[in-house]
Amino acid sequence: MSQPAPVTMSATLAADEALERRRRAGERVLSLASGEIGLPVLPELRERLAAAAGLGAYGPVAGSPALRAAAAGYWGRRNLDTDPETVVCGPGSKPVLFALMLAVGGDVVVPVPSWVSYAAQARLAGARPLHVPTLPGQGGVPDPAALREAVTAARAAGRDPRCVVVTLPDNPTGTVAEPDTLRRLAETARDLDLVIVSDEIYCDLVFEGADRALSPAVFAPERTVVTTGLTKNLAVGGWRMGVARLPEGPLGRALRDRLEAVASQTWSTTAAPVQAAAAYAFAEPPEVLAYVAAARRLHETVVRAVHRHFTAAGAALTPVRATSYLYPDFEPLRDHLAAAHGVSGGGELAALLADRHGLGVLPGSAFGEPDRVLRIRAATSRLYGDTEERRTQALHSSAPLELPWIKASLDRIEEVLHDLVHVPAHTSVPTI
């Protein structure tokens, strides 16, 4: 009997559960590990969900006509003209991405670093992830030259890479790949006959003043699948709603048929009340646009404050242009961390921050990096408050950094980082 694919629990979910156990035990913890958006649900969105509670039938596998039309309009307003017939929805962008890997088949190219689940999902789909590094500041998209070299070598060795997964904007780095990188990606994918799967779940969280993240579908429309959802922009991760935009033409039709077949044998249909609420959200009425704009401002304000603390501590950090993620590199402090704390890799650094300070982060190894790399990912989206009243106040505040609970979290981060870099060699730090 063949062995099941080797896969571990999602690093983000595992970290969340570990921190919650410590919190329940009365320990002082601060979570920067989870990508959960800690904001209240838009009241009008709640009302749409409640009004649709009576929808109990299965409905079409690909999604309701209203939802697919709304998603097509959403993409159309982002310069991606979309036929509703090319849209397929699912119970979250995560299962949609997994189903796409099954539909495309073959091995999967994933960037390094990249979101924790891409490589794991490839293994679950019976494929082998092919890791290709990104260029500095171009997170989420593998270096096109390295991509060409890696795929050519893999095929020469008998492997069968068929698709490349990219993230725009990027998790974990918070960066946005430049148009020239995407253009070269498209050329490489076309030359190598690769399908591009573009995870654009964060596309509405590009900060003010930054250019909107372009999609690879602009440069390679005939071979790019785009996915998104409501988890990040509208803070409804628990509702589970994702949509995919398939390319037009023969490849797109074949992918749609296979994707629908996979969906029909797995989730059957997405919850009908959630579809109804999502159709309203993707239509982007003024109140939805206002909510997303407020959330984006809050993310930018808080993530930039945390960015300042990391750089002040001596970590190297690319400017964050989107999302609520930072990916600081403590390589400049390697000698000090080894001498003072016995730390020589990202996993040890994350464990030190969690065990001694109750600060939850994820190591770079969770995102495909080598263990010795001293990078960690920090997410600021859980700092907005521990009650709905506080989160609502944070969302609408013109000065969120002055709110006592946010200020306390930022002060705690500063304190932990100060202790990390100023403890002399061979000095133990007491456990909190």
N, C-alpha and C positions, 0 to 999 in steps of 0.2 A: 504494500500500500504506500502510495506517495505521501510525503510529509506536507502539511499545510505550509503556505508561504510564511516565511519569518517576518513577523510584524509586531511592533510593540504598541502600547496605548499612545495616543496623541500626546506629545510632550506638553502642549498647552493645557489640555484637560487634566492630565496627571498632576501638573503643577498646581492647578486650581484646587483639586481635591486635597492635595497634601497641605496647602496653605489653609484651607477651610478646616481641616482636622485640627491644625495648630490653633486656629482662631477659637474653635469651640473648646479647646483645652485651656483657654485663657491666656494664650501667648499674644504678645504684641507683634502683629504681622502687617506688612504692607505689600500688596500684590502689584508687581509690574510685569507679571508673567503672562497674563491672559489678554487676548484681543477682544474680550467682551466689551461692548460699548455701554458704559454705565450711565445711560440717560433714560428719561421717561419716554413712554410711547406717546406719540402725537395723539391728542384726544380724538381728532376726527378719524384717525386710522383705527382706533379702538371701536369707535361707533360703527364703522364699516364692517369690521369683523363681527361685532355683536349682531348687526342687522342681517348678516348672512348665515347665522348659526343654523338656520333651518335647512340649508343646502346639504342634504345627506347622500345624494347619489354620487356614483363614481365620477362620471363626466369623461371627456376625451382624455386619452393618455397624454397627448401633447399639451394639454391645457385648454381652458375655455377660450372661445373666440374672443371674448372681451379682454382677457388677460393678454393673449398673443397680440391683439391689435394695439393694446396700450404699450406693451414692451417694444413693438415695432416703432411706435411713435417716439418712445423714449430714445431709442437709438437714432432715429431720424433726426432728432434735435441735436444729436452729437455728430452730425455729418456722416452717418452710416445709414443710408437708405435701406429699409428693411421690409421685406414682404412678410406679413404675419404667418404665412405658410412655412417660413423657414425658422420659426420660433418653437422651441420645445421647453416646457417648464418641468420642474421637479421639486422634491421636498428638500430644498436647500441647494446651494451651488456646489457643495461638497459631494453629494451623491451624483449630481449632474456631471461633475468632472470625472468621477470614477466610471460612470457609465460611458462617457466619451472615450476613455482609455480602452474600455472593452470594445466599443464600436470601431475605433480606429485599428486596434490590434497592434502587434509588434512591440518592440522596445520603445521606451519613452525617454527623451532627453529632458533633463531637469537642470535649471541653473544652480550654481553654488555661489552664495547661499540661496535657499528658497524655502518657501513655506513647508512646515513640517510634514504635511500629508502627501505631497506629490509623489515622492519616492516610495512611500509606504503603499499608496494606492496602486502604483505601477506593479509592485510585487504582488499585491492581492489580485490584480488582474492577470497574473501569470506572466508578466513582462519583467524585464530587467531595466532598472533606471540607468541611464548613461549620464554621468555628472559632467557638466561643462561650466567652467568659471565665468563669472560676469566681469565686466570692465569696471574700474573705479567710477563711482557715481552713477553707474548704469544698472543698478540693481534690478533683478527680475527678468533680465534678458541675457542669455548667454552670449559671450563674445562671438560674433559671427565668424571670425577667422578660426577660432578654436572649435566652434561648432562644425564647420566644414571638415576640419582635420579629424575630429573625434568620430563623426559619423562615417567618414570614408574609411578610417581604420577599423571601426566596428564591423562594417559590412565586409571588409576584406577578411576579417576574422570569423565570418559566418553569422554574425548577429543581424538583426532585422529592425533597426530603428525606423519608426514611421511617423512619429510626431514629436514636437517640441512644445513644452508648456512654458508660458511666460506669464509674468505678473506685472500689471500696469495700473496704478503705481505699485511699488514693491512692498511686500512683507517678506523679510524683516527690516529692510534698511530705510524705508520711508523716502526713497529716491524715485525719480521718474526718468526712464530711459529717453535719451534725446532722439529726435526724428531721424538723424543720420544713422544711429544704431539700428532703429527699426527698419529703415530702408535696406540696410545691408543684411539684416536678418531675413527680410522678405526675399531678397535676391538669392541668398543661400538656401532658404527653404525651397524656393522654386527650382533651383539647380539640383537639389538633392531629393526632390519630390517628397518633402515633409509636410504634414499637416501642422499648422500652428494653432495651438489651443491657448487663447489669451484670456486669462483670469483678470477681469476688470472690476472686481467687487469694490475696489477703493476709488474708482474713477471720479466720484463726486466729492472726494475729500482732498483734492489738490488745493493748496493754500492760495489765498488771494495774492495777486501779484505774480503768481507762477502761471506759465502756460498750461492750458488744459492738456492732460495726457493724451497723446495720439494713440490710436489703436493700430496694430499691425494690419488690420483689415483695410486700412487706407492704402497700404502699399502692396498687399497680397490678398485682394478680396476673394479670389477664387479658391483659396486654401486656408482661410483663417476662420476658426470658430471662436466666438466671443461669449463669455459667460459673465453673469453678474447676479445680483440679488438685493435684498433689502436689509441684510444683517448689519452692515456697517454704516450706511448713510442714514438709516432710520431706526437703528438700535433694536431690531426685533429678531435677534438670532434664534430665539426660542420658537418663533413661528415657522421656521424652515421653509424658505421659498427661494428658488433659484431659476434662472432662465438661460437658455443657450440660443445664440443666433448662428444658424448654420449658413455656410456660403451658398450662393446660387450656383447652378450648373450641375454637371454630372456628379462631381465629388460630393457636393452638398446634398443632393438627393439621396445618394447612396448612404451617406452618414446619417441623414435624418431617418431613413428606413431602419438602419441598424440601431440607432439610438432609441427610437420608439419601441423596437422589439425588446431591447434590454429593459426599458422602462416598464413595458407591459408585463414582464416576467419578474420584476422586482417590486417597484412601488405602486404599480397599476395606475394610480392617479395621485395628484397632489391635493391636499385637503381643500375642498371646495370653498369653505368660508375664507381661508387664507388667500385663495386665488382671487376672490371678489375684492378683498382688501388690497391685494397687490395691484389689481387693475386700476383701482383708484390712485394708488401711490405712483405707479409708472406713468399715469397721465399728468402728473406733476402740477396739481392745482396750486394756487399761491401759498396756501398754508404749508404744503409739503416743501416747496422751495424755500420758504422762510425758515422752517425747521432745519433743513439741511445746511443752509447758510449759517445759522446760529451754531449748529454743532461743529461745522468746519472752523469757525472762528475760535470756538472753545478749544478744540484739538490743537490748533496752531499756537494759541497763547500758552497753553500748559506744556506742550511738547518743547517749545522754544525755551521755556524756563528750565525744564529738566536738562535740555541740551547744554545750557550754560553751566549747570552744576557738573556735568560730566567733563566738559572741556576744562573747567577750572581745576578739576581734580587731576588733569593731565592725560585724559583719554583722547585718542584721535577719533574724530567723528565727522563724517560727511554731513553737510547741511541737509536737514530734513525738509522736503518740499511738499509732502502729503502724508496722510494717515496720522496715526497716533503712536508710531513706532520709532525707536532709536536703536542704532546698532553700534555702540561704542567699542573701540578697540583699545585694549589696555596694554598692547605691545610696548609702548614707550615706558611702561612701568614694570616690565617683566622682571628685571633684576630685583627691584624692591619687593614685588609680590612674592617672589621665591624666597628672599631672605627673611622677610617679616612674617609671612603667612604660610610658606611652603606650597605656594600655588604656582603651577606651571602650565595650566590649561584652562579653557573656558568652563569645563565641568566643575573643576575644583573651585574656580572663582564663584560660580553660581551657588555651589554648596556652601562656601564660606559666607556669602551674603545672606543666604537663607538661614543657616544654622546659628550664626553668631549675631545676626542683626534682624532676622525676621523679614528680610527684603527679598521678595520673590522675583527672579529674572530667569531667562532661559539661556543656556550656553549656545555658542555658535555651532557646536556639534549637533544640536537638535535640528539645524537647518542645513546639514550636509557638510559642514566644515570639519577639518581634522581636529582631533581632540586637543592638540597642543595650541591651537589658535586661542588667543585671549579675548575673543569677541563675545559679547552677550547681547541679547535683545531685551529692551525694556519697553513696555507698553504703558502709556499714561491714561488709558481710557477708563480705568477703574478708580481714578483719583477724584471724581467729581462729586462724591457724596455717598453716604451709606443709607440714605432714606430718599424717597421720591421727592419730598419737599426740598431737600438740599440739591438734588440733581436738577430739579426744575429751576431752582434759583441760579445754579451754575450755568445752565444752558442760556439763560436770559440776562446774565450779569454783564455789565459793561467793564467790570474789573474783577474777573474771577480769581485772580491771584491774591486778592485781598480777602476773599472769603475765608473764615477761620479754619475750616476743615481742609481746604486745598492748601492754604499756607502751611498748615501743620504737616501735611504730607511732603511738601517741597522742602521744608526745614529738616524733616527726618531724612530725606534723600541726601541733602547736603551734609548732614551730620555723619551719616554712614560712610559716604565717600571720603569725607575728611579723615575719619578714623582709618579707613582702608589705606590711604596713602601717607599718613603721618605717623603710623605706629612704627617705632624703630625696629630694626632687625632683631630677631630672637625674643620678641616681646609677645606674650599671649594676650589675646583680647577676651575679656570676660563674656560669657554667653548671657544674652538677655533673657 
